[in-house]
Amino acid sequence: MPQLNVRGIAFDEMAGISSALIHELAGICECGTDNFTIDLLQTVSVFDGRQVDTYPFIEVAWFERGQAVRDRLAEAITRHIRAAGVEDVEVAFKVYRENGYYVNGRPCGE
């Protein structure tokens, strides 16, 4: 955990930056790289009756670590994505509560 759910970014672009990105994010969060997952979601976007390109969007699902860490993560993600050639990207955070997140049937808040 954190989980990065990515849409609107090509596999090759994401694969090319994934290692450096995760290493930087792990440093910011002060955790191991094995705590992160990147899921590249294949979506079809529709506007005005036709298929259009999906806007680059990354949702970070995580346990809250505070505004300063969130700002640093968003900046790092944006910088890496733009370095891969993606001009615009949005990043949003979805916060899980530890007592509402279960691993093998047990809440993390215990």
C-alpha positions in Angstrom: 0.0 0.0 0.0 0.0 2.8 -1.6 -1.7 1.6 -4.8 -1.4 3.7 -8.0 -4.3 3.2 -10.3 -3.3 4.6 -13.7 -5.4 5.4 -16.7 -4.8 7.2 -20.0 -1.1 6.5 -20.0 0.5 3.9 -22.3 2.1 0.7 -21.0 5.5 1.6 -22.5 5.5 5.1 -20.9 4.6 3.7 -17.5 6.9 0.7 -17.6 9.8 3.0 -18.6 9.5 5.1 -15.4 8.0 2.6 -13.0 11.3 1.6 -11.2 12.6 5.1 -10.7 9.1 6.3 -9.7 8.6 3.6 -7.1 12.0 4.1 -5.6 11.4 7.8 -5.2 7.9 7.3 -3.7 9.2 4.8 -1.3 11.8 7.3 -0.1 9.2 9.9 0.4 6.9 7.6 2.3 9.8 6.0 4.2 8.8 2.5 3.3 9.9 -0.4 1.1 9.3 -0.4 -2.6 7.4 -3.7 -2.1 4.6 -1.7 -0.4 3.6 -0.1 -3.8 1.5 -1.5 -6.6 1.0 0.1 -10.0 -2.1 -1.0 -11.9 -2.5 0.2 -15.4 -6.2 0.3 -16.1 -7.4 -0.2 -19.7 -10.3 2.1 -20.2 -12.4 3.3 -23.1 -13.5 6.9 -22.9 -16.5 8.2 -24.8 -17.5 11.8 -25.6 -20.2 13.0 -27.9 -21.0 9.5 -29.2 -17.4 8.6 -30.1 -14.3 7.0 -28.5 -11.7 9.6 -27.4 -8.3 9.4 -25.7 -8.5 8.8 -22.0 -7.2 11.8 -20.0 -4.1 10.8 -18.0 -5.2 10.3 -14.4 -3.5 8.6 -11.4 -5.4 7.7 -8.3 -3.3 7.0 -5.2 -5.1 4.8 -2.7 -3.3 4.9 0.6 -3.4 5.4 4.4 -3.1 9.2 4.9 0.5 10.4 5.7 -0.2 14.1 5.9 -0.3 17.1 3.6 3.5 17.4 3.2 4.0 13.8 2.1 0.9 14.0 -0.2 2.3 17.1 -1.8 5.7 15.5 -2.4 4.1 12.3 -3.8 2.0 14.3 -6.2 5.0 16.4 -7.4 7.1 13.3 -7.9 4.4 11.4 -9.8 3.7 14.4 -12.0 7.4 15.0 -12.7 8.0 11.3 -13.7 4.9 11.1 -15.9 5.8 14.4 -17.7 9.4 13.1 -18.2 7.9 10.1 -19.9 6.4 12.4 -22.5 2.9 12.9 -21.1 2.1 16.6 -21.1 -0.8 16.8 -18.7 -1.7 14.5 -15.8 -4.0 14.7 -12.8 -3.3 13.0 -9.5 -5.9 12.3 -6.8 -5.7 10.6 -3.4 -8.2 8.2 -2.0 -7.7 7.6 1.7 -8.4 4.3 3.4 -9.1 4.1 7.2 -7.0 1.4 8.8 -10.0 -0.1 10.6 -11.9 -0.3 7.3 -9.0 -2.0 5.4 -8.7 -5.8 5.8 -5.8 -8.2 5.1 -6.7 -11.8 5.2 -9.9 -11.0 7.1 -8.3 -8.8 9.8 -8.5 -5.0 9.9 -5.2 -3.2 9.7 -6.4 -1.0 12.6 -6.0 -3.8 15.2 
